[in-house]
C-alpha cells in the first residue's frame, strides 16, 4: 500500500514527473527485483557496496549473491532470506525508476530512508498501526490545500485506497488533489450518502479506462463501454460506500443511508462549497474521484 504514497512523495519533492512514475508502475509487474536493492532495503548493504558488486559482475561471470558473500557483505543465510521474502512494491517501482535512468540507486536509498523517517514508519506488522499510518499518509496528500477537511473524510479516503488495492490492483498512483466548485464529467458514476451528515462520491473516467476498471473489479474481460461496465463501476461504489456506512455505524454509532448509484455523461457537478478532486492514475488510465462534503 505504501508504494502508492511513496510515488506521491517523489512527486512532491519534484524528483520525477507523473509520466515517469506511471511508466515505472506499468513496468513493475513484468520484471524481477534485484538482490542488491533487496539488501539495501533490509539494511544489509549500502548503495556503495551494491555498486562495487555490480562493477565486479562486469568482470566476473558470477551471480550477485555469490559475490556479496565473497565480499562478506552477506551471509548465505541472509541471502536465502532475501530471496524468499515478499518484495515491497515500492522497491519494484524504485528499481524501474533507476533502470529507466530517472534516479540513481544511491538517491533511491536516500529517498526511501527519508520517506520512512518523515512518515514515522518502517516495516509495520500490526493492522492497527498500518491503518493509522495509512490515514497519516492520506492526510499528507492534502497539506497544500486550505480547506479544513473533517476526520470522516480521511477515514473515507483511507477506505477508498484499501478498496482500490483489494478490488482493482495496487499499481496506482494518487496524484495531487485539488479543490473545486464545478466539475464537468465524461463518463461518471455517483452515489450520495445521507443521514447525520451527507457525502456524494463520483468516479469519472474515459471510456477505455472505464472498461479496464470494470474488468478488473468484475474479474471479467469487458470489450466495450456498455451497461455491464456501468453496473460494475456502480458495484464498486456500492462496496466502498456500503463499507463506509458500516464503519460509521460500528465505530461512531452513526447510521447512514445509501442512495442508488446514478450514471451521468457530459454533465456538470457543482457545489456551493469546495469539492475534493483526486486524480488516481493506473497504467490503463486516470480515474478522477470527486467527493462532495
Secondary structure, 3 states (H helix, E strand, C coil): CHHHHHHHHHHHCCCCCHHHHHHHHHHHHHCCCCHHHHHHHCCCCCHHHHHHHHHHHCCCCCCHHHHHHHCCCCCHHHHHHHHHCCCCHHHHHHHHHHHCCCCCHHHHHHHHHHHHHHCCCCCCCCHHHHHHHHHHHHHHCCCCCCCCCCHHHHHHHHHHHHHHHHHHCCCEEECCCEEEEEEECCEEEEEEEEECCCEEEEEEECHHHHHHHHHHHHCCCCCCCCHHHHHHHHHHHHHHHHHHHHHHHHHHCCCEEECCCEEEECCEEEEEEEEEEEEEEECCEEEEEEEEC
